Structure formats: structure tokens, C-alpha cells
Amino acid sequence: DAARGRGGVNIVMRPRLSEGLGGVVHYMKNYPYTCMEQMVSRAISLKDDALWKQLLTALPAYVDTNGLVKYFPSPWLEGNPMLTAYILSISREAGRDLPDDLIKQMESGLVAFIEGKIRLKSSLRTADLSIQKLAAVEALSRRGKINPKLLSSVALEPNLWPTSAVLDWLNILKRTEELPDRAKRLKEAEQIIRSRLNFQGTVMNFSTEQSDRLWWLMVSTDTNAVRTLLTFLDNDTWRDD
């Protein structure tokens, strides 16, 4: 009873999972949304040089007076520390250049946010300030040494954190040798991630997924899985995993 010429089934067989990202490319090419986060995600996932250059031209209009990036260029909107951290982090991970002056503005904005000099209103009543600060410190740690004092306002209780925050903490520890008890804390954070991982057949997920879906912070269980792989790719003790 199908309508002729409409719909259908497309089957593609490939030898490796890493070669099967055609669906992702198709999805992102047809992605209709245009806030700053979505433009950054499209340019990076599609490896589109022209789109990235276009984005860099528009980006200064999205940076507020504090150095934080806004989702839209409206003068009435405030910048968002999670979006700012995301752009600094994913551009670095993907090897995409940002103008030095914009990097300095964004990093200064994140430092001011971490130190409590910038107080932002939230439409959600959530106790997520420490999670946001960890993401900001992790982004700063990618381009050089951070001052360990930036963590003084964060209660270091990784067992209580969502998985995204534990991954932030792990990467901060990997890049910052000056942190006290660094080796011990690295081992503790690794054990927390291991204890949450759940393998069933060809599926990997986390035992904490119900509390890991922090959509308003641009955090999902999928991004946690990808970040776990990126975090431990160079760790020999995880090679078998």
C-alpha cells in the first residue's frame, strides 16, 4: 500500500563503524537552526572551511562586554559561559583557529565567571554553578596552564558530580601538574568513570544516564560517550577497553 516514488529503505554496508558517518553528514548538511552553537557544530562536524570562515566573521557580534559568547547577537542578551567554553574547547579539539583577540576576550570572560565577578540569571532553578565552573576551567586548561586557585570556589566531590563534570575534572588534572594530590585524584576520577561504564554487547552507556542529561548545559549522554573515548585514547591502561 506504499505511495509510489516516496519513502524507501537505503542500506549501506561498511567494514568499519568509523566509515559509517554518512548519516551524520546528511543530518548536519540539512540542519536548519542557526544559533551560534549550532553554526559552530555544523562547521566542525562537516569540516566546512567556508562555513568556519563565515562564522569567524560573525562571531565578534556575539561576544558581550564581559567576553562571553551569546547564542544570538541581540544586544539585550547576556553571554553564556557554557557556550563560551564549548567554542573554545571544540575548536581546539578540531584544530580550528580562533582569532587571538577573541580567545583573550573569551578566556577573560570565563575567568571572571569562575571568580564570581559575573553573575548570570538562570531561568532554571538548578544547582549547576560548580558544573559550569568546571567546564570553564577545562576549556581554559586547553590553551595553557591554569591557576589552581580558579578551583577554590568548587567543592571537589567527583563522586557526586554528573559524568560530564568528572570528565572535565579528569582533563583538568591531566593538563595541570600543579594541582595538589594530582596522581591520587587522577586515579580516583578514572575509577569513577570505570564504575559508571556499562557494556552490553556492542552498546556502551553509563549507569548514571538519568542524571547525566543536562540539556540546558549542552550536555548529553552521547557527548559524554564521545568525550570518554577522547579522554582515554592516549591512556595505555584503557587500551583493551
Secondary structure, DSSP 8 states (H G I E B T S, - for coil): ---TTS--------SSGGG--HHHHHHHHT----SHHHHHHHHHHTT-HHHHHHHHHHGGGGB-TTS-B-SS--TTS---HHHHHHHHHHHHHHT----HHHHHHHHHHHHHHHTTS-----SS----HHHHHHHHHHHHHTTS---GGGGGGS---GGGS-HHHHHHHHHHHHH-TTSTTHHHHHHHHHHHHHHHEEEETTEEEETTHHHH--GGGT--HHHHHHHHHHHHTT-GGGS--
